Amino acid sequence: MHIEERKERTVFRWAQRELGEFLKKFSKDERLITYIDEIDAGLRTENYEKVLEGVSRSLATIDEMLQHEYTDMANS
């Protein structure tokens, strides 16, 4: 995401649109719920750092999930 380049006030509406499907899809995933809540709270309060931190942590967790799946597939 290019959120760092779009820090003006409209960035939160843009981020909400861009992240909307992601937030819906993973809102029930126990591994991501904390980060989803953090992103959602950051968007509602227009807190750039909170949104960025939630997105970064979500991406790291998804990367770990994918690596685990790839490892399982390779070992099958």
Buried (B, 14 or more C-beta within 10 A) or exposed (E): BEBEEBEEEEBBEBBBEBBEEBBEEBEEBEEBEEBBEBBBEBBEEEBBEBBBBBBEBBEEBBEEEEEEEEEEEEEE
